[in-house]
């Protein structure tokens, strides 16, 4: 039994300038809105030279560029077009805004860092090139190897400045990968693929990873003890709890309630699948459905009062909503003969799911009150396994548009579909963590 | 057809668990065969029948698909297996006339080998969602189990497991392949009770 756990990150954040309210707030939000042109300058080394300096300087900038482009709200100007000379500073008055307005930048990110041993201190600033003003200034300290997380944190600040809601880049994705081999294991990593951590290594089939709302544990199902059941793995301690189903049944998957106190799980016995409410240790609180058909893939509404799930009680798999206490089920989807894997938006208004279109699968959203579904992905390839970002503004999913299955992220509107992973294998079943500290 | 497959099994290299390799003329109804009630997959009694000609004590149904996968082998039911795969349509778990015919043949063998315990695996093609396919595979395995049971095979001898779309026998992405993956597979359990 290998002991594995994720190392807890510790760093400090200080606001170094009071940010003025941005005049640009709201400008870039909305479907089809123009992308805001922004420049991200490589960071200056403010300390002694260090073997890591070059890597950190461009690494932090690259991580910010990745996140800004992934958001779909920014057009990051190509670094090779930057004309500012090397003597320019990183604080207001020590550089010329004209160097940036000339190349078309309206926003500018500058920063510096110093490294001492394995500690790093980073300061980052967002400037408004039009108004010649500083909008955000932050200083972060942490370990050198965590420098990408500092970049993600700052992009979340930038997005807060522009949209009024923080970004979701200081998060992780849990997913299933066969890494090009035959086993399916659970991994977690940042959206840019950094800090990849392998949760399972049991050479069987591991599926359906789901975060706890505190971001510290991952629930998943596994065949590692031969009969499929759920396991709750604590990322920072490496501790794991096995859920033991009663009567030789099996747990196929489960999801934490928003308050983290309970889990809705799919339980199979004698060929019948039904939904059960469990506590965090896997003890049954109550049975939620009692149907002879297939009842699978439950997920919670953000207020924890309702559960969306898949049932084939109509003769084909369709999306239903019921009370979290059980009962009161109503059918949500009426178009298409195969609608599965629903997830309720953290905003509460829409439900995303996978629907079959001809011989292909596409991602749809539908109002949580029903109505006409909206198709977000093309049926010239397959897209499956949608998962909301914690702010409800993005959807992660898996798609085979580049051959093998990879993870992608798009805006909730379906715009700006971008690939996240490129391992040699199939990456599927993304589940987005809550915002992390 | 019945006799042919029975004699093939007994006369062949594979062998039969359970010393229960008797021609169907001597087979007793499920569970009542005098020779086999106390036979176990590993017991000495198993060696007393014709089956002891083989080096192995297994009827060659292959091992479980999970074990196959772990060993890097495709989860193929050997052509010589006395228990044949049952095939399904996309997103269906009802039994076609062909499926019923196959199950009747499987039931004949199970009747002739009353101490054989079998795990029925439900499999799906890759299309659709993993969790739904796990449920669909469970339905397929259960449909096969219930039909065998209706033919007089004790359900106590038949356990089920679903692998959903996770352990395909064919890995191409077309109907030719998908059809092979929508199946119930029958694997004799060795020295392990069904639970």
Interface residues (C-beta under 8 A of the other chain):
Chain A: X182 X183 X184 X203 X204 X205 X207 X208 X223 X226 X227 X228 X248 X250 X252 X253 X266 X268 X270 X271 X272 X273 X294 X295 X296 X297 X310 X316 X317 X337 X338 X340 X341 X354 X356 X359 X361 X384 X385 X428 X429
Chain B: X66 X69 X70 X72 X91 X127 X128 X129 X130 X131 X132 X134 X135 X136 X138 X139 X141 X142 X143 X145 X160 X161 X162 X163 X166 X167 X195
